[in-house]
Amino acid sequence: MHDSAAGGEGRCARTAAHAARRGGGDATRRNPIRGPEMVRVLLVRHAQSLQNAYMEGISAQIARGELAPTELNKAMRDAPENMDAGADSPLTEKGAAQAERLGEAWAPLLASRAMDGKLKLFVSPFMRTLATADPLMRRLVQSAPGFSATLLPAIMEKGGLTAADDFRRFDKIDALTRAGKRAEAMTFLKTIEWQPMGMTGEQISQLFPWTSGNRGGSNGPSLPGNVIVPQSEQWWRNGYEGSKAAAVRVREVVKWLDGPLRE
């Protein structure tokens, strides 16, 4: 599920703020959320992260011919802390400004839905997605005290989170694959004991007190990747998520949006 930050800027996806609404009124220019007896879904991509900004620099080097396109993945794996490919990267100053603009633009349109109990908002536990949603949620909570957003790991970015040391093991996997030893590369991949990544539930609660759900004994809807966010441990422990697993997860999320959540 790809999202877009305020102004369409920011890259490498995934906050997903999902706005679901039932009932009331004809469509108007003043409030695009209004509509006859339907569920509307608003997908919001996270704002620019440190990782995005670093990737933009690497992409510019490739465009100038200073770096081979085949070196992109390795360059991102070797990036500085919080900028590397698997990092739980925070927002840049530009990203924080984008998130503020998102809140300014959408809070007035969504506030009445939040007050009426007709708004549901979901966000993945990534730092960049939570920080993107924060200005919007702070404004909504002012209008609708007690309103909260549900942590939903199932809508996270493809790949999950991966420690830099673990990701550098892909240098060996790439070398084996280029040498025609794909089976050996896959065997090596399966032997990796992934380091835990991401924030703990307690850290998320302290930084983003408007979050709720998916902690302790319940992991919400039964969806691939929808892991429990424990209070005292880092929430992501499954390492790198491959493309096939990500595709299955996204398909199941779409079914959930159009089925159980809708009902």
SESEVEX-331834 format. One record per residue (C-alpha): residue in one letter; z, y, x. Coordinates in nm, 2 decimals. Layout:
N
NODE  aa      zz      yy      xx
NODE   a       Z       Y       X
...
This chain:
263
NODE  aa      zz      yy      xx
NODE   m    0.00    0.00    0.00
NODE   h   -0.12    0.31    0.17
NODE   d    0.05    0.65    0.10
NODE   s   -0.03    1.01    0.18
NODE   a    0.20    1.28    0.29
NODE   a    0.19    1.64    0.16
NODE   g   -0.15    1.78    0.22
NODE   g   -0.29    1.44    0.30
NODE   e   -0.17    1.46    0.66
NODE   g    0.02    1.21    0.86
NODE   r   -0.11    0.86    0.96
NODE   c   -0.01    0.50    0.98
NODE   a    0.14    0.43    0.65
NODE   r    0.42    0.35    0.44
NODE   t    0.66    0.53    0.23
NODE   a    0.60    0.42   -0.11
NODE   a    0.75    0.63   -0.37
NODE   h    0.66    0.48   -0.70
NODE   a    0.69    0.69   -1.01
NODE   a    0.69    0.49   -1.33
NODE   r    0.68    0.66   -1.67
NODE   r    0.67    0.55   -2.03
NODE   g    0.59    0.76   -2.34
NODE   g    0.54    1.11   -2.46
NODE   g    0.28    1.37   -2.49
NODE   d   -0.08    1.46   -2.41
NODE   a   -0.21    1.53   -2.06
NODE   t   -0.17    1.90   -1.96
NODE   r   -0.27    2.10   -1.66
NODE   r    0.08    2.21   -1.60
NODE   n    0.22    1.86   -1.55
NODE   p   -0.02    1.58   -1.44
NODE   i    0.26    1.32   -1.49
NODE   r    0.23    1.36   -1.87
NODE   g    0.02    1.10   -2.05
NODE   p    0.02    0.88   -2.36
NODE   e    0.22    0.56   -2.35
NODE   m    0.14    0.46   -2.00
NODE   v    0.29    0.38   -1.66
NODE   r    0.18    0.61   -1.39
NODE   v    0.22    0.52   -1.02
NODE   l    0.24    0.78   -0.75
NODE   l    0.19    0.64   -0.40
NODE   v    0.32    0.86   -0.12
NODE   r    0.24    0.79    0.24
NODE   h    0.50    0.89    0.50
NODE   a    0.46    1.22    0.68
NODE   q    0.36    1.25    1.05
NODE   s    0.59    1.04    1.28
NODE   l    0.63    1.05    1.66
NODE   q    0.43    0.73    1.66
NODE   n    0.14    0.89    1.47
NODE   a    0.13    1.19    1.70
NODE   y    0.12    0.97    2.01
NODE   m   -0.15    0.76    1.86
NODE   e   -0.36    1.07    1.79
NODE   g   -0.33    1.16    2.16
NODE   i   -0.45    0.81    2.26
NODE   s   -0.73    0.82    2.01
NODE   a   -0.84    1.15    2.16
NODE   q   -0.85    0.99    2.51
NODE   i   -1.07    0.72    2.37
NODE   a   -1.30    0.97    2.21
NODE   r   -1.34    1.15    2.54
NODE   g   -1.42    0.83    2.72
NODE   e   -1.10    0.84    2.92
NODE   l   -0.97    0.51    2.78
NODE   a   -1.15    0.20    2.66
NODE   p   -1.12    0.13    2.29
NODE   t   -1.00   -0.22    2.38
NODE   e   -0.69   -0.06    2.55
NODE   l   -0.56    0.11    2.23
NODE   n   -0.32   -0.17    2.14
NODE   k   -0.18   -0.20    2.49
NODE   a   -0.14    0.17    2.52
NODE   m    0.06    0.18    2.20
NODE   r    0.28   -0.11    2.31
NODE   d    0.36    0.07    2.63
NODE   a    0.43    0.41    2.47
NODE   p    0.76    0.60    2.52
NODE   e    1.06    0.51    2.31
NODE   n    1.02    0.58    1.93
NODE   m    0.65    0.62    1.98
NODE   d    0.55    0.26    2.06
NODE   a    0.37    0.05    1.81
NODE   g    0.66   -0.14    1.66
NODE   a    0.92    0.14    1.66
NODE   d    1.12    0.27    1.37
NODE   s    0.98    0.61    1.45
NODE   p    1.13    0.94    1.31
NODE   l    0.92    1.23    1.19
NODE   t    0.79    1.51    1.41
NODE   e    0.86    1.87    1.33
NODE   k    0.52    1.88    1.16
NODE   g    0.61    1.57    0.96
NODE   a    0.94    1.72    0.85
NODE   a    0.75    2.03    0.72
NODE   q    0.50    1.80    0.54
NODE   a    0.80    1.62    0.37
NODE   e    0.95    1.95    0.26
NODE   r    0.61    2.06    0.11
NODE   l    0.61    1.72   -0.08
NODE   g    0.95    1.79   -0.22
NODE   e    0.86    2.15   -0.32
NODE   a    0.54    2.04   -0.50
NODE   w    0.66    1.73   -0.68
NODE   a    1.03    1.78   -0.76
NODE   p    0.95    2.03   -1.04
NODE   l    0.70    1.79   -1.19
NODE   l    0.93    1.49   -1.18
NODE   a    1.27    1.64   -1.25
NODE   s    1.25    1.60   -1.63
NODE   r    1.15    1.24   -1.60
NODE   a    1.45    1.17   -1.37
NODE   m    1.68    1.34   -1.62
NODE   d    1.54    1.13   -1.90
NODE   g    1.57    0.80   -1.71
NODE   k    1.19    0.76   -1.71
NODE   l    1.14    0.78   -1.34
NODE   k    1.18    0.49   -1.09
NODE   l    1.14    0.56   -0.72
NODE   f    1.11    0.30   -0.45
NODE   v    1.11    0.35   -0.07
NODE   s    1.09    0.12    0.22
NODE   p    1.38    0.12    0.47
NODE   f    1.17    0.27    0.76
NODE   m    1.32    0.59    0.91
NODE   r    0.99    0.77    0.86
NODE   t    0.95    0.68    0.49
NODE   l    1.31    0.76    0.41
NODE   a    1.28    1.10    0.59
NODE   t    0.96    1.17    0.40
NODE   a    1.13    1.10    0.06
NODE   d    1.45    1.29    0.15
NODE   p    1.35    1.65    0.05
NODE   l    1.21    1.53   -0.28
NODE   m    1.51    1.31   -0.35
NODE   r    1.76    1.59   -0.27
NODE   r    1.59    1.81   -0.52
NODE   l    1.58    1.54   -0.79
NODE   v    1.94    1.46   -0.74
NODE   q    2.03    1.83   -0.80
NODE   s    1.84    1.82   -1.13
NODE   a    1.96    1.47   -1.23
NODE   p    2.30    1.38   -1.07
NODE   g    2.32    1.01   -1.01
NODE   f    1.95    0.96   -0.98
NODE   s    1.87    0.72   -0.69
NODE   a    1.58    0.56   -0.51
NODE   t    1.57    0.18   -0.46
NODE   l    1.52    0.04   -0.12
NODE   l    1.23   -0.20   -0.14
NODE   p    1.13   -0.36    0.20
NODE   a    0.83   -0.53    0.03
NODE   i    0.64   -0.20    0.03
NODE   m    0.68   -0.15    0.41
NODE   e    0.40   -0.08    0.65
NODE   k    0.19   -0.38    0.77
NODE   g    0.34   -0.54    1.08
NODE   g    0.70   -0.46    1.01
NODE   l    0.91   -0.34    1.31
NODE   t    0.89   -0.50    1.65
NODE   a    1.10   -0.42    1.96
NODE   a    0.91   -0.28    2.26
NODE   d    1.00   -0.58    2.48
NODE   d    0.88   -0.82    2.22
NODE   f    0.56   -0.64    2.16
NODE   r    0.48   -0.64    2.53
NODE   r    0.46   -1.02    2.50
NODE   f    0.13   -0.96    2.32
NODE   d   -0.02   -0.87    2.66
NODE   k    0.00   -1.24    2.74
NODE   i   -0.13   -1.34    2.40
NODE   d   -0.43   -1.11    2.44
NODE   a   -0.50   -1.25    2.79
NODE   l   -0.49   -1.61    2.66
NODE   t   -0.71   -1.52    2.37
NODE   r   -0.97   -1.35    2.59
NODE   a   -0.97   -1.66    2.81
NODE   g   -1.06   -1.88    2.51
NODE   k   -0.71   -2.03    2.48
NODE   r   -0.63   -1.92    2.13
NODE   a   -0.43   -2.23    2.04
NODE   e   -0.21   -2.17    2.35
NODE   a   -0.17   -1.81    2.25
NODE   m   -0.06   -1.90    1.90
NODE   t    0.19   -2.15    2.04
NODE   f    0.34   -1.88    2.26
NODE   l    0.36   -1.64    1.97
NODE   k    0.57   -1.89    1.77
NODE   t    0.82   -1.93    2.05
NODE   i    0.92   -1.56    2.04
NODE   e    1.27   -1.50    1.92
NODE   w    1.24   -1.15    1.77
NODE   q    1.50   -0.89    1.82
NODE   p    1.65   -0.73    1.51
NODE   m    1.51   -0.38    1.43
NODE   g    1.57   -0.09    1.20
NODE   m    1.88    0.08    1.06
NODE   t    2.18   -0.09    0.90
NODE   g    2.25   -0.04    0.54
NODE   e    2.55    0.17    0.64
NODE   q    2.34    0.40    0.85
NODE   i    2.09    0.44    0.57
NODE   s    2.37    0.52    0.32
NODE   q    2.51    0.79    0.55
NODE   l    2.18    0.95    0.63
NODE   f    2.02    0.91    0.29
NODE   p    2.30    0.88    0.03
NODE   w    2.05    0.89   -0.26
NODE   t    1.94    0.53   -0.18
NODE   s    2.06    0.23   -0.38
NODE   g    2.01   -0.14   -0.43
NODE   n    1.89   -0.42   -0.20
NODE   r    2.21   -0.45   -0.01
NODE   g    2.48   -0.71    0.02
NODE   g    2.42   -1.01   -0.21
NODE   s    2.10   -0.91   -0.39
NODE   n    1.75   -0.85   -0.26
NODE   g    1.59   -0.72   -0.59
NODE   p    1.26   -0.86   -0.71
NODE   s    1.14   -1.18   -0.56
NODE   l    0.86   -1.05   -0.33
NODE   p    0.74   -1.15    0.01
NODE   g    0.91   -0.94    0.28
NODE   n    1.17   -0.81    0.04
NODE   v    1.46   -0.89    0.26
NODE   i    1.82   -0.80    0.20
NODE   v    1.93   -0.48    0.38
NODE   p    2.27   -0.58    0.51
NODE   q    2.55   -0.32    0.55
NODE   s    2.64   -0.39    0.91
NODE   e    2.33   -0.54    1.06
NODE   q    1.98   -0.41    1.13
NODE   w    1.77   -0.49    0.83
NODE   w    1.44   -0.63    0.99
NODE   r    1.48   -0.96    1.18
NODE   n    1.14   -1.12    1.12
NODE   g    0.94   -0.97    1.41
NODE   y    0.57   -0.89    1.39
NODE   e    0.41   -0.95    1.06
NODE   g    0.05   -1.07    1.09
NODE   s   -0.24   -0.95    0.87
NODE   k   -0.25   -1.26    0.65
NODE   a    0.12   -1.23    0.57
NODE   a    0.08   -0.86    0.50
NODE   a   -0.21   -0.92    0.26
NODE   v   -0.01   -1.18    0.06
NODE   r    0.28   -0.94    0.04
NODE   v    0.06   -0.65   -0.09
NODE   r   -0.11   -0.87   -0.35
NODE   e    0.23   -0.98   -0.48
NODE   v    0.36   -0.62   -0.49
NODE   v    0.05   -0.52   -0.70
NODE   k    0.12   -0.80   -0.94
NODE   w    0.48   -0.69   -0.97
NODE   l    0.37   -0.33   -1.04
NODE   d    0.14   -0.44   -1.31
NODE   g    0.37   -0.71   -1.46
NODE   p    0.75   -0.74   -1.44
NODE   l    0.81   -0.37   -1.34
NODE   r    0.58   -0.25   -1.62
NODE   e    0.76   -0.46   -1.88
